[in-house]
Amino acid sequence: MPKVKVNDINMYYEVYGEGFPLLMIRGLSSDVYRWPLRLIKELSKNFKVVLFDNRGAGRTDKPDIEYSIKAMADDTTGLMKRLNIEKAHVLGYSMGGSIAQEISLSYPEKVEKLILCSTGCGGPESIPASEEVREGLTSTREGLSDDELLRNWLPVYFPNKFIQNNPDEVEEYIRRSLLAPIPPYAYARQLQAVISFHSFERLKDIKSPTLVISGKEDILVPHENSILLAENIPGAKLTLLDNLGHGLFTPDPMLIAELIIDFLI
Protein backbone atom coordinates (compact mmCIF):
# COMPACT_ATOMS: atom_id res chain seq x y z
CA MET A 1 0.00 0.00 0.00
CA PRO A 2 1.16 3.53 -0.75
CA LYS A 3 2.26 6.59 1.11
CA VAL A 4 1.15 10.14 0.34
CA LYS A 5 2.56 13.51 1.29
CA VAL A 6 0.35 15.19 3.88
CA ASN A 7 1.45 18.44 5.50
CA ASP A 8 5.07 17.87 6.61
CA ILE A 9 5.02 14.05 6.59
CA ASN A 10 4.59 11.03 4.36
CA MET A 11 1.58 9.04 5.63
CA TYR A 12 1.15 5.31 5.19
CA TYR A 13 -2.40 4.11 4.51
CA GLU A 14 -4.41 1.10 3.40
CA VAL A 15 -7.87 0.92 1.80
CA TYR A 16 -10.27 -2.04 1.85
CA GLY A 17 -13.70 -2.49 0.31
CA GLU A 18 -16.09 -0.11 -1.39
CA GLY A 19 -18.91 2.13 -0.27
CA PHE A 20 -19.16 5.12 2.03
CA PRO A 21 -15.75 5.81 3.64
CA LEU A 22 -14.99 4.71 7.20
CA LEU A 23 -11.78 6.16 8.63
CA MET A 24 -10.33 4.20 11.55
CA ILE A 25 -7.78 5.93 13.77
CA ARG A 26 -5.42 3.99 16.06
CA GLY A 27 -4.13 4.96 19.49
CA LEU A 28 -0.87 5.78 21.23
CA SER A 29 2.18 4.06 19.66
CA SER A 30 -0.12 1.91 17.54
CA ASP A 31 -0.35 1.26 13.79
CA VAL A 32 -2.50 -0.49 11.20
CA TYR A 33 -0.99 -3.89 12.02
CA ARG A 34 -2.95 -3.94 15.27
CA TRP A 35 -6.38 -3.88 13.67
CA PRO A 36 -7.72 -7.46 13.75
CA LEU A 37 -7.96 -8.83 10.21
CA ARG A 38 -11.42 -10.30 10.87
CA LEU A 39 -12.70 -6.88 11.93
CA ILE A 40 -11.43 -5.17 8.80
CA LYS A 41 -12.70 -7.94 6.54
CA GLU A 42 -16.19 -7.69 8.02
CA LEU A 43 -16.35 -3.90 7.90
CA SER A 44 -15.05 -3.79 4.33
CA LYS A 45 -18.15 -5.69 3.21
CA ASN A 46 -20.14 -2.54 3.91
CA PHE A 47 -17.70 0.37 3.73
CA LYS A 48 -14.59 1.73 2.09
CA VAL A 49 -12.35 1.22 5.11
CA VAL A 50 -9.37 3.57 5.34
CA LEU A 51 -6.60 2.65 7.79
CA PHE A 52 -3.44 4.66 8.36
CA ASP A 53 -0.54 5.22 10.71
CA ASN A 54 -0.53 8.44 12.72
CA ARG A 55 2.58 10.62 12.67
CA GLY A 56 5.23 8.97 14.80
CA ALA A 57 3.94 5.42 14.34
CA GLY A 58 4.15 2.49 11.96
CA ARG A 59 5.29 3.34 8.45
CA THR A 60 4.36 7.03 8.60
CA ASP A 61 7.14 9.58 9.11
CA LYS A 62 8.28 10.29 12.67
CA PRO A 63 9.64 13.84 12.88
CA ASP A 64 11.28 14.66 16.20
CA ILE A 65 9.21 17.78 16.79
CA GLU A 66 6.28 18.66 19.03
CA TYR A 67 3.12 16.68 18.25
CA SER A 68 -0.46 17.66 19.09
CA ILE A 69 -3.87 16.08 18.67
CA LYS A 70 -4.82 19.01 16.43
CA ALA A 71 -1.83 18.32 14.19
CA MET A 72 -2.85 14.66 13.91
CA ALA A 73 -6.42 15.71 13.13
CA ASP A 74 -5.01 17.96 10.40
CA ASP A 75 -3.00 14.99 9.12
CA THR A 76 -6.16 12.89 8.94
CA THR A 77 -8.20 15.46 7.07
CA GLY A 78 -5.21 16.08 4.83
CA LEU A 79 -5.18 12.38 4.00
CA MET A 80 -8.90 12.56 3.25
CA LYS A 81 -8.23 15.35 0.78
CA ARG A 82 -5.44 13.40 -0.92
CA LEU A 83 -7.79 10.41 -1.25
CA ASN A 84 -10.64 12.59 -2.59
CA ILE A 85 -12.82 11.82 0.42
CA GLU A 86 -15.07 14.78 1.20
CA LYS A 87 -16.94 13.18 4.10
CA ALA A 88 -16.60 9.96 6.09
CA HIS A 89 -17.65 8.05 9.14
CA VAL A 90 -14.83 8.46 11.65
CA LEU A 91 -13.91 5.87 14.29
CA GLY A 92 -11.25 6.70 16.84
CA TYR A 93 -9.74 4.31 19.36
CA SER A 94 -7.93 5.51 22.51
CA MET A 95 -5.67 8.37 21.36
CA GLY A 96 -7.43 7.99 18.04
CA GLY A 97 -10.63 8.91 19.86
CA SER A 98 -9.06 12.22 20.81
CA ILE A 99 -8.11 12.77 17.17
CA ALA A 100 -11.64 11.85 16.07
CA GLN A 101 -13.14 14.34 18.54
CA GLU A 102 -10.85 17.07 17.22
CA ILE A 103 -11.81 16.30 13.63
CA SER A 104 -15.51 16.49 14.48
CA LEU A 105 -14.97 19.83 16.24
CA SER A 106 -12.55 21.48 13.80
CA TYR A 107 -13.92 19.95 10.59
CA PRO A 108 -17.58 19.05 11.31
CA GLU A 109 -18.43 19.07 7.62
CA LYS A 110 -16.13 16.09 7.09
CA VAL A 111 -17.76 13.75 9.66
CA GLU A 112 -20.96 11.86 8.88
CA LYS A 113 -21.08 9.71 12.03
CA LEU A 114 -18.60 9.46 14.89
CA ILE A 115 -17.57 6.40 16.92
CA LEU A 116 -15.41 6.87 20.02
CA CYS A 117 -13.85 3.72 21.46
CA SER A 118 -11.97 3.36 24.77
CA THR A 119 -11.26 7.07 24.97
CA GLY A 120 -11.98 10.23 26.94
CA CYS A 121 -12.00 14.01 26.93
CA GLY A 122 -8.70 14.53 28.74
CA GLY A 123 -8.10 17.34 31.18
CA PRO A 124 -9.18 17.58 34.83
CA GLU A 125 -12.67 16.24 34.13
CA SER A 126 -11.37 12.88 32.91
CA ILE A 127 -11.21 9.83 35.14
CA PRO A 128 -7.56 8.74 35.35
CA ALA A 129 -6.08 5.28 35.39
CA SER A 130 -4.57 4.07 38.63
CA GLU A 131 -1.23 5.52 39.68
CA GLU A 132 0.44 2.19 38.91
CA VAL A 133 -0.88 2.16 35.35
CA ARG A 134 0.03 5.83 34.79
CA GLU A 135 3.57 5.22 36.00
CA GLY A 136 3.92 2.35 33.55
CA LEU A 137 2.71 4.59 30.74
CA THR A 138 5.40 7.20 31.36
CA SER A 139 8.23 5.02 32.69
CA THR A 140 11.49 4.57 30.85
CA ARG A 141 11.79 1.96 28.09
CA GLU A 142 15.54 1.57 28.56
CA GLY A 143 16.80 -1.96 29.10
CA LEU A 144 13.66 -3.65 27.78
CA SER A 145 13.15 -5.12 24.34
CA ASP A 146 10.02 -4.24 22.37
CA ASP A 147 8.75 -7.77 23.02
CA GLU A 148 9.28 -7.41 26.78
CA LEU A 149 7.57 -4.03 26.84
CA LEU A 150 4.55 -5.38 25.01
CA ARG A 151 4.24 -8.44 27.22
CA ASN A 152 4.46 -6.24 30.31
CA TRP A 153 1.55 -4.23 28.96
CA LEU A 154 -0.72 -7.16 28.11
CA PRO A 155 -2.64 -6.96 31.44
CA VAL A 156 -3.38 -3.31 30.69
CA TYR A 157 -4.90 -4.15 27.31
CA PHE A 158 -6.70 -7.38 28.13
CA PRO A 159 -8.39 -8.98 31.17
CA ASN A 160 -6.29 -11.75 32.70
CA LYS A 161 -8.94 -14.33 31.84
CA PHE A 162 -8.60 -13.56 28.14
CA ILE A 163 -4.79 -13.73 28.31
CA GLN A 164 -4.87 -17.10 30.08
CA ASN A 165 -7.55 -18.68 27.89
CA ASN A 166 -6.45 -17.42 24.47
CA PRO A 167 -2.66 -17.90 24.15
CA ASP A 168 -2.72 -18.19 20.35
CA GLU A 169 -4.65 -14.94 19.91
CA VAL A 170 -2.37 -13.16 22.36
CA GLU A 171 0.75 -14.35 20.52
CA GLU A 172 -0.71 -13.23 17.20
CA TYR A 173 -1.45 -9.81 18.70
CA ILE A 174 2.16 -9.59 19.90
CA ARG A 175 3.52 -10.73 16.54
CA ARG A 176 1.57 -8.11 14.59
CA SER A 177 2.33 -5.39 17.14
CA LEU A 178 6.07 -5.97 16.73
CA LEU A 179 6.09 -5.58 12.95
CA ALA A 180 6.71 -1.81 13.21
CA PRO A 181 7.68 -0.89 16.79
CA ILE A 182 7.65 2.80 17.68
CA PRO A 183 10.96 4.53 18.54
CA PRO A 184 11.14 5.88 22.12
CA TYR A 185 11.33 9.52 21.01
CA ALA A 186 8.22 9.19 18.85
CA TYR A 187 6.35 7.46 21.67
CA ALA A 188 7.22 10.39 23.95
CA ARG A 189 6.01 12.88 21.32
CA GLN A 190 2.67 11.09 20.94
CA LEU A 191 2.27 10.70 24.70
CA GLN A 192 2.73 14.42 25.26
CA ALA A 193 0.05 15.11 22.65
CA VAL A 194 -2.36 12.84 24.53
CA ILE A 195 -1.58 14.43 27.89
CA SER A 196 -2.14 17.93 26.46
CA PHE A 197 -5.55 17.15 24.93
CA HIS A 198 -8.69 18.56 26.56
CA SER A 199 -12.13 18.63 24.94
CA PHE A 200 -14.65 18.61 27.80
CA GLU A 201 -15.98 22.14 27.34
CA ARG A 202 -16.31 21.60 23.57
CA LEU A 203 -18.14 18.27 23.65
CA LYS A 204 -21.50 20.05 23.44
CA ASP A 205 -20.45 21.33 20.02
CA ILE A 206 -20.11 17.88 18.44
CA LYS A 207 -22.97 17.69 15.95
CA SER A 208 -22.43 14.31 14.29
CA PRO A 209 -24.44 11.31 15.52
CA THR A 210 -22.09 9.64 17.98
CA LEU A 211 -21.62 6.15 19.42
CA VAL A 212 -19.38 5.72 22.46
CA ILE A 213 -18.03 2.22 23.22
CA SER A 214 -15.95 1.00 26.16
CA GLY A 215 -15.03 -2.21 27.92
CA LYS A 216 -16.06 -2.29 31.56
CA GLU A 217 -12.67 -3.76 32.50
CA ASP A 218 -10.62 -1.00 30.85
CA ILE A 219 -7.97 0.00 33.40
CA LEU A 220 -6.09 2.39 31.09
CA VAL A 221 -9.01 4.64 30.14
CA PRO A 222 -11.70 3.63 32.67
CA HIS A 223 -15.18 3.24 31.21
CA GLU A 224 -16.44 6.14 33.32
CA ASN A 225 -14.73 8.34 30.72
CA SER A 226 -17.08 6.96 28.08
CA ILE A 227 -20.05 7.71 30.31
CA LEU A 228 -18.79 11.28 30.62
CA LEU A 229 -18.47 11.60 26.85
CA ALA A 230 -21.94 10.21 26.22
CA GLU A 231 -23.48 12.52 28.82
CA ASN A 232 -21.95 15.61 27.24
CA ILE A 233 -22.13 14.92 23.50
CA PRO A 234 -25.66 15.78 22.33
CA GLY A 235 -27.66 12.66 21.51
CA ALA A 236 -24.72 10.28 21.91
CA LYS A 237 -25.37 6.58 22.37
CA LEU A 238 -23.36 4.58 24.93
CA THR A 239 -22.42 0.91 24.83
CA LEU A 240 -20.50 -0.63 27.75
CA LEU A 241 -19.25 -4.17 27.24
CA ASP A 242 -18.65 -6.80 29.91
CA ASN A 243 -15.38 -8.77 30.07
CA LEU A 244 -13.49 -6.39 27.77
CA GLY A 245 -10.58 -4.11 28.64
CA HIS A 246 -8.76 -1.38 26.76
CA GLY A 247 -7.86 -3.75 23.93
CA LEU A 248 -11.43 -3.63 22.73
CA PHE A 249 -11.16 -5.21 19.30
CA THR A 250 -8.98 -8.31 19.67
CA PRO A 251 -11.03 -10.57 21.98
CA ASP A 252 -14.26 -10.46 19.92
CA PRO A 253 -13.81 -8.53 16.67
CA MET A 254 -17.12 -9.74 15.23
CA LEU A 255 -19.05 -8.30 18.17
CA ILE A 256 -17.42 -4.91 17.67
CA ALA A 257 -17.98 -5.10 13.91
CA GLU A 258 -21.68 -5.74 14.51
CA LEU A 259 -21.96 -2.74 16.83
CA ILE A 260 -20.21 -0.51 14.29
CA ILE A 261 -22.29 -1.69 11.32
CA ASP A 262 -25.59 -1.44 13.21
CA PHE A 263 -24.83 2.16 14.15
CA LEU A 264 -23.58 3.30 10.76
CA ILE A 265 -26.18 1.68 8.51
HELIX and SHEET records of a PDB file:
HELIX    1   1 VAL A   32  ARG A   34  5                                   3    
HELIX    2   2 LEU A   37  LEU A   43  1                                   7    
HELIX    3   3 ILE A   69  ARG A   82  1                                  14    
HELIX    4   4 MET A   95  SER A  106  1                                  12    
HELIX    5   5 PRO A  108  LYS A  110  5                                   3    
HELIX    6   6 GLU A  131  THR A  138  1                                   8    
HELIX    7   7 ASP A  146  TYR A  157  1                                  12    
HELIX    8   8 ASN A  160  ASN A  165  1                                   6    
HELIX    9   9 PRO A  167  SER A  177  1                                  11    
HELIX   10  10 PRO A  184  SER A  196  1                                  13    
HELIX   11  11 PHE A  200  ASP A  205  5                                   6    
HELIX   12  12 GLU A  224  ASN A  232  1                                   9    
HELIX   13  13 PRO A  253  LEU A  264  1                                  12    
SHEET    1   A 8 LYS A   3  VAL A   6  0                                        
SHEET    2   A 8 ILE A   9  TYR A  16 -1                                        
SHEET    3   A 8 LYS A  48  PHE A  52 -1                                        
SHEET    4   A 8 PRO A  21  ILE A  25  1                                        
SHEET    5   A 8 ALA A  88  TYR A  93  1                                        
SHEET    6   A 8 VAL A 111  CYS A 117  1                                        
SHEET    7   A 8 THR A 210  GLY A 215  1                                        
SHEET    8   A 8 LYS A 237  LEU A 241  1                                        
END                                                                             
